[in-house]
C-alpha cells in the first residue's frame, strides 16, 4: 500500500472525495449482474408455476384412478 501525503486541508478534502467516489463505484453491482439476476428470478418463478401445475394435474389423474 502506498502512503498518501496530506500537506494541506485541501489535500485531505480531495483525498476524502476520491475515497467516497471509489466507494460509490464499488457498491453498485454491474448492470449485467442486475439483468442476469432478474432473468434468473423470472425463470425460477416460471419453473415453480409449471411444477405446481403439473403436480395438480397428476393429482387429478391419480384421483380419477381410485
C-alpha positions as CSV (number, residue, x, y, z in Angstrom):
1,X,0.0,0.0,0.0
2,X,1.3,3.4,-0.8
3,X,1.4,6.3,1.6
4,X,-0.6,9.4,0.8
5,X,0.9,12.7,1.8
6,X,-1.6,15.2,3.0
7,X,0.1,18.6,3.3
8,X,-2.9,20.8,3.4
9,X,-6.6,20.8,4.3
10,X,-7.4,20.9,0.6
11,X,-5.4,17.7,0.0
12,X,-7.3,16.0,2.8
13,X,-10.7,17.1,1.3
14,X,-9.7,16.0,-2.2
15,X,-8.5,12.6,-0.9
16,X,-11.7,12.2,1.1
17,X,-13.8,12.9,-2.0
18,X,-11.8,10.5,-4.1
19,X,-12.3,7.7,-1.5
20,X,-16.0,8.5,-1.4
21,X,-16.2,8.3,-5.2
22,X,-14.4,4.9,-5.2
23,X,-16.8,3.5,-2.6
24,X,-19.8,4.6,-4.6
25,X,-18.5,2.8,-7.6
26,X,-17.6,-0.3,-5.7
27,X,-21.0,-0.6,-4.1
28,X,-23.0,-0.6,-7.3
29,X,-23.3,-4.0,-8.9
30,X,-22.6,-4.1,-12.7
31,X,-25.6,-3.6,-14.9
32,X,-25.3,-7.1,-16.4
33,X,-25.4,-8.7,-13.0
34,X,-28.7,-7.0,-12.3
35,X,-30.2,-8.1,-15.6
36,X,-28.9,-11.7,-15.0
37,X,-30.4,-11.7,-11.5
38,X,-33.8,-10.6,-12.8
39,X,-33.8,-13.1,-15.7
40,X,-32.9,-15.9,-13.3
41,X,-35.7,-15.0,-10.9
42,X,-38.2,-14.9,-13.7
43,X,-37.1,-18.3,-14.9
44,X,-37.3,-19.8,-11.4
45,X,-40.8,-18.3,-10.9
46,X,-41.9,-19.9,-14.2
47,X,-40.4,-23.2,-13.3
48,X,-42.2,-23.1,-9.9
49,X,-45.5,-22.3,-11.5
50,X,-45.0,-25.1,-14.1
51,X,-44.2,-27.6,-11.3
52,X,-47.3,-26.6,-9.4
53,X,-49.5,-27.0,-12.4
54,X,-48.0,-30.4,-13.3
55,X,-48.4,-31.7,-9.7
56,X,-52.0,-30.5,-9.7
57,X,-52.7,-32.3,-12.9
58,X,-51.0,-35.5,-11.7
59,X,-53.1,-35.4,-8.5
60,X,-56.3,-35.1,-10.6
61,X,-55.2,-38.0,-12.8
62,X,-54.4,-40.2,-9.7
63,X,-57.7,-39.3,-8.1
64,X,-59.6,-40.5,-11.3
65,X,-57.9,-43.9,-10.9
66,X,-59.4,-44.5,-7.5
